[in-house]
Amino acid sequence: MPLLCNLIFLYELVVFARILLDWIHLPYDHPVAKLRDGLGIVVDPVLRPIRRVIPPVRLGGVGLDLSPLVLLVGLSLLQGIVCR
């Protein structure tokens, strides 16, 4: 089980990194933008079903996407169950 626990933790880090990099607006050819896109390939397939169930919360003219937060809470719960 330690391998599975480590994989869950690593995926949590990837999700968190994706959240942080989404806040940075960069040109598409910038290396950090390419890293963000690469992380998106790993994270977005898991976030899409959550986004279908939980739409963005409207805050004035801005939409706050809560799906990464829901994913991180779910991963934490899974880690708590699997990694006791």
Order of alpha helices (4+ residues) and beta strands (2+ residues): alpha-alpha-beta-beta-alpha
